[in-house]
Amino acid sequence: MNRTLLITFLIFYTFTTKAQDPSFSQFYASRIYLNPAFTGIENGISFAGVSRMQWANVDRGFKTYIASVEIQEPFLRSGFGLSLYHDTQGIMQLNTNGISLSYAYHIPLDAHNLHIGIQGHWMQKSVDWDKIIFSDELDPVFGDINPTTAVPLLDRISYTDFDFGIIWRFEKDMKIGKLYARDTRTSIGLSLHHLPYLFLDNTGNESFQNLGTQTSPRLTLHAGSVIPLTFFNGRKNKVSISPNIKIDFQGERFFAPRQHLQVFTYGLYLLYDGIYIGAFYQNKHALPQFKDTNAFIFALGAYLKNQGKENRNLFIGISYDANTTGVGPRAGGVYEVAMRWNMAASGKVNGKSGKKRSRRILDCYNFF
């Protein structure tokens, strides 16, 4: 993909289409972005950050950064979060910056948790018109030499947005044939993003030309389990597998599924004593269809011990998306670096004291 093609694509994307959300390969690394109901899911204070670089071979490509801090308040059965967002696209420097506040209410049950969350955003987009080349500026022989007749209207826009999410988390012993897995932990969630689009007109206008462009609503379904393989476990080391799936639906006509942009991401993590490796497949359809752009995602990470203590507070992970079709092979893959740091608090969790319940219900060592 050359520079002219990228500029044409970005102009078309920015001014004539409905915007779409970035999607992270390590979706549990920035859990508030995935679902606001994850806010405050770990006891104490947690910090998280994700850096994503897409299509590295294209000029500047697409870069997305998220940083967040969240705190759990067990006496209120609540979690509070603050997130900062930055996204930049291509050489035209289409920048999106945002700040978000999130809140989640935790309903503890017997070996079950129900989490309900909301999130509010203030977003701002800006563009450098001097770095945009319009089609009427191009000469077939000499290139970019003509003046343009395009009249930029705005170079900066701001708007607000809101999201909603719900998660059900539970523990249950699982029997697979003759194998028996104790304390299998499962998380099932749903999140709905860009709520104003569904109920209000002319909200969240993202057009630099006042054309009424808005980000289309997005529905995300996600589910995963952490299954201890007790028949492999030693006295100290723990082996687990974690199958996960995430499905995104996004489109202008939200209740017309066939017109959605849909992405299926599913795969498996293998965890051993705080270290994990993962392999995922991503495509427009649930089953592989190589006529569509698809990717194989490979991830590696570890939970690090804190000064020789048994509790693991710091997580670092990396991932790489290898696109096998579409624009991916020519434009390069997708790289992500993620981290989480939990300042675990002692004492009561969800209104009940005791280390056992803290580790069973809100242990960051088990992804979710």
C-alpha positions in Angstrom: 0.0 0.0 0.0 1.6 3.3 -1.1 1.2 6.7 0.4 -1.5 7.9 -2.0 -3.7 4.9 -1.4 -3.4 5.2 2.3 -4.4 8.9 2.2 -7.4 8.1 -0.1 -8.5 5.4 2.3 -8.3 7.6 5.4 -10.2 10.4 3.7 -12.9 8.0 2.7 -13.0 6.5 6.2 -13.0 9.9 8.0 -15.6 11.8 6.0 -17.9 9.4 4.3 -18.3 6.2 6.5 -19.4 5.3 9.9 -16.4 5.0 12.3 -15.5 1.7 13.9 -13.8 0.9 17.1 -10.2 -0.5 17.6 -10.2 -4.1 18.8 -7.4 -5.4 21.1 -5.9 -8.8 20.6 -5.2 -9.1 24.3 -8.7 -8.1 25.2 -8.4 -9.0 28.9 -5.4 -6.7 29.3 -7.5 -3.6 29.1 -10.7 -5.1 30.6 -12.5 -1.7 31.1 -12.3 -1.1 27.4 -13.8 -4.6 26.8 -16.6 -4.2 29.3 -17.1 -1.5 31.9 -18.5 -4.1 34.3 -14.9 -5.3 34.8 -14.2 -2.1 36.7 -12.8 -2.8 40.1 -12.8 -6.5 39.7 -9.5 -6.9 41.5 -9.2 -5.9 45.2 -7.1 -2.8 45.8 -5.9 -0.4 43.1 -4.9 -1.6 39.6 -3.1 0.1 36.8 -3.2 -1.1 33.2 -1.8 0.0 29.8 -1.9 -1.3 26.3 0.0 -0.2 23.2 -1.2 -1.4 19.8 0.6 -0.9 16.4 -1.4 -2.0 13.4 0.0 -2.4 9.8 3.6 -1.5 10.7 4.7 -1.4 7.0 2.3 1.4 6.1 3.5 5.0 6.8 2.9 5.4 10.6 0.1 2.9 10.4 -2.6 2.8 13.1 -1.5 3.3 16.7 -3.8 3.0 19.7 -2.9 3.5 23.4 -5.0 3.0 26.5 -4.0 3.6 30.2 -6.4 3.1 33.1 -6.5 3.1 36.9 -9.3 1.4 38.9 -10.1 0.9 42.5 -12.4 -1.5 44.3 -14.4 -0.3 47.3 -15.6 -3.5 49.0 -17.8 -1.7 51.5 -19.8 -0.2 48.7 -19.5 -3.4 46.5 -18.4 -1.0 43.8 -15.5 -0.3 41.4 -14.4 3.0 40.1 -12.2 3.6 37.0 -10.5 6.3 35.0 -9.2 5.7 31.5 -7.1 7.7 29.0 -7.3 6.9 25.3 -5.2 8.0 22.3 -5.4 6.8 18.7 -3.6 8.1 15.7 -4.1 7.1 12.0 -1.6 7.5 9.2 0.5 10.4 8.0 -2.5 12.7 8.0 -2.4 12.5 11.8 -6.1 11.9 12.5 -5.9 11.9 16.3 -8.5 10.8 18.7 -8.1 11.5 22.4 -10.5 10.6 25.2 -11.0 10.4 28.9 -13.5 8.0 30.5 -15.0 7.4 33.9 -16.5 4.0 34.7 -18.4 2.5 37.6 -19.4 -1.1 38.3 -21.6 -2.6 41.0 -20.7 -6.1 42.2 -23.4 -8.4 43.5 -21.7 -11.3 45.4 -23.5 -14.6 45.6 -22.4 -18.1 46.7 -19.6 -18.9 44.3 -21.1 -16.5 41.9 -20.6 -12.8 41.1 -22.8 -10.5 39.0 -21.2 -7.2 37.8 -23.1 -4.3 36.2 -21.1 -1.4 34.8 -21.5 1.9 33.0 -18.9 4.2 31.4 -19.0 7.8 30.2 -16.6 9.2 27.6 -15.4 12.7 26.6 -13.8 12.4 23.2 -11.9 14.8 20.9 -10.7 14.3 17.3 -8.3 16.5 15.4 -6.8 16.4 11.9 -3.9 18.2 10.2 -5.5 19.4 6.9 -2.1 20.5 5.5 -1.0 16.8 5.4 -4.1 15.6 3.4 -3.8 15.3 -0.3 -7.1 15.5 -2.2 -7.7 13.9 -5.6 -7.9 17.3 -7.4 -4.4 18.1 -6.2 -2.8 15.2 -8.2 -1.4 15.5 -11.7 -1.1 12.2 -13.6 2.5 13.1 -14.5 3.9 15.5 -11.8 2.0 14.3 -8.8 0.9 16.7 -6.0 1.2 20.2 -7.7 -2.4 21.5 -8.0 -4.3 23.6 -5.5 -7.4 22.0 -4.0 -11.0 23.3 -4.2 -11.8 21.5 -0.9 -12.7 23.9 1.9 -12.0 22.5 5.4 -14.6 23.4 7.9 -13.3 22.1 11.2 -10.0 20.8 12.4 -11.2 19.7 15.9 -14.4 18.2 17.2 -15.6 17.0 20.6 -18.4 14.8 21.7 -19.6 12.6 24.6 -20.4 8.9 24.6 -21.7 6.1 27.0 -21.3 2.4 27.4 -23.0 -0.4 29.4 -21.9 -3.9 30.4 -22.8 -6.9 32.5 -20.8 -9.9 33.5 -21.6 -13.2 35.3 -18.7 -14.9 37.0 -18.9 -18.2 38.8 -16.9 -21.2 40.0 -17.9 -24.8 39.5 -16.2 -28.2 39.5 -16.0 -29.7 36.0 -15.9 -33.3 35.0 -14.6 -34.2 31.5 -14.9 -37.9 30.9 -12.8 -39.5 33.7 -11.0 -36.2 34.4 -12.1 -34.0 37.2 -11.2 -30.2 37.3 -11.9 -28.5 40.6 -12.7 -24.8 41.0 -13.2 -24.1 37.3 -13.7 -20.3 36.9 -15.9 -19.0 34.1 -16.8 -15.4 33.0 -19.6 -14.6 30.6 -20.2 -11.0 29.6 -22.1 -8.6 27.3 -21.2 -4.9 26.6 -23.0 -2.3 24.5 -21.0 0.6 23.3 -22.2 4.0 21.9 -25.6 4.0 23.6 -26.6 7.6 22.4 -26.7 6.3 18.8 -29.5 4.0 19.7 -31.7 6.5 21.5 -30.8 10.0 20.4 -30.4 11.7 17.0 -27.5 13.9 16.1 -25.3 12.9 19.1 -21.6 12.2 19.0 -21.1 14.0 15.7 -17.6 13.0 14.5 -17.7 14.8 11.1 -15.2 17.6 10.4 -17.7 18.8 7.7 -20.8 18.7 9.9 -22.2 15.7 8.0 -23.6 14.0 11.1 -21.2 11.1 11.1 -21.3 9.0 14.3 -19.7 5.9 15.6 -22.0 3.0 15.0 -23.2 1.0 18.1 -21.1 -2.0 19.0 -22.3 -5.2 20.8 -19.5 -7.4 22.3 -20.1 -10.9 23.7 -17.3 -12.6 25.5 -16.8 -15.7 27.5 -13.9 -17.7 28.9 -12.9 -20.2 31.5 -9.9 -21.1 33.6 -9.8 -24.8 34.0 -7.1 -26.2 36.4 -5.5 -29.4 35.2 -5.2 -31.1 38.6 -3.9 -34.3 37.1 -0.8 -32.4 35.9 -0.2 -30.2 38.9 2.7 -30.6 41.3 2.9 -29.4 44.8 3.7 -25.8 43.9 3.2 -25.3 40.2 -0.3 -25.0 38.7 -1.3 -25.9 35.2 -4.5 -24.5 33.6 -6.0 -24.0 30.2 -8.2 -21.1 29.4 -10.5 -21.2 26.3 -11.9 -17.8 25.4 -14.2 -16.3 22.7 -15.1 -12.8 21.8 -17.6 -11.7 19.2 -18.0 -8.1 18.1 -21.0 -6.8 16.1 -20.9 -3.2 14.9 -23.0 -1.4 12.3 -25.2 1.5 11.5 -28.4 -0.5 11.5 -27.9 -2.2 14.8 -30.9 -4.5 14.6 -30.1 -5.7 11.1 -27.4 -8.4 11.8 -26.6 -9.1 8.1 -25.4 -5.5 7.7 -23.1 -5.6 10.7 -19.3 -5.6 10.8 -18.8 -8.8 12.8 -15.5 -10.3 14.1 -15.1 -13.6 15.8 -12.0 -14.2 18.0 -11.5 -17.5 19.7 -8.7 -19.6 21.0 -6.9 -21.0 24.0 -4.3 -20.0 26.7 -2.1 -22.4 28.5 -1.0 -21.2 32.0 1.9 -22.7 34.0 3.1 -21.2 37.3 2.3 -17.6 36.3 3.5 -17.9 32.6 1.1 -18.3 29.8 1.1 -18.8 26.0 -1.9 -18.3 23.8 -3.1 -18.9 20.2 -6.2 -17.4 18.7 -8.0 -17.2 15.3 -9.8 -14.1 14.1 -12.2 -13.9 11.2 -15.5 -12.3 10.1 -17.2 -15.7 10.3 -17.1 -18.3 13.1 -15.7 -20.9 10.8 -12.5 -20.3 8.7 -13.2 -18.6 5.3 -10.0 -17.4 3.7 -11.8 -15.1 1.3 -12.1 -12.7 4.2 -9.3 -10.9 6.1 -8.3 -13.2 9.0 -5.5 -13.4 11.4 -3.7 -15.9 13.7 -2.9 -14.3 17.1 0.0 -15.5 19.2 0.4 -14.2 22.8 3.0 -14.6 25.5 3.0 -13.2 29.0 3.8 -13.7 32.7 2.7 -12.7 36.1 5.7 -11.6 38.0 6.3 -12.1 41.7 6.5 -9.1 43.9 9.9 -9.0 45.7 10.0 -12.8 46.2 6.5 -12.9 47.6 3.9 -15.5 46.4 1.4 -12.9 45.3 1.8 -11.9 41.7 1.0 -8.2 41.2 2.6 -7.3 37.9 1.6 -8.8 34.5 3.4 -8.2 31.2 2.2 -9.6 27.9 3.0 -9.3 24.2 1.1 -10.5 21.1 1.4 -10.6 17.4 -1.3 -10.8 14.7 -0.3 -12.6 11.5 -2.7 -11.6 8.8 -2.9 -14.3 6.1 -5.3 -12.6 3.7 -6.5 -9.2 2.7 -4.3 -6.1 3.1 -2.5 -7.7 6.1 0.4 -9.5 4.4 1.4 -6.4 2.5 0.9 -3.9 5.3 2.5 -5.9 8.0 1.1 -7.5 11.2 -0.2 -6.2 14.4 1.9 -5.8 17.6 0.7 -5.3 21.1 2.4 -4.8 24.4 0.3 -4.9 27.6 0.8 -4.5 31.3 -1.2 -4.6 34.5 -0.1 -3.8 38.0 -2.3 -4.5 41.0 -1.6 -2.9 44.4 -3.5 -5.7 46.2 -5.3 -4.6 49.4 -5.7 -6.8 52.4 -8.8 -7.2 54.5 -12.4 -7.5 53.4 -13.5 -8.3 49.9 -17.1 -7.7 48.9 -18.0 -7.1 52.5 -16.6 -10.4 53.7 -13.2 -10.9 55.3 -10.7 -13.7 54.7 -8.0 -14.4 52.2 -9.8 -17.5 50.9 -12.7 -15.6 49.4 -10.4 -12.9 48.1 -8.4 -15.4 46.0 -11.5 -17.3 44.9 -13.5 -14.4 43.7 -11.2 -11.6 42.7 -7.8 -13.1 42.0 -6.1 -11.3 39.1 -3.8 -14.3 38.6 -6.7 -16.0 36.7 -7.3 -13.4 34.0 -10.9 -12.6 35.2 
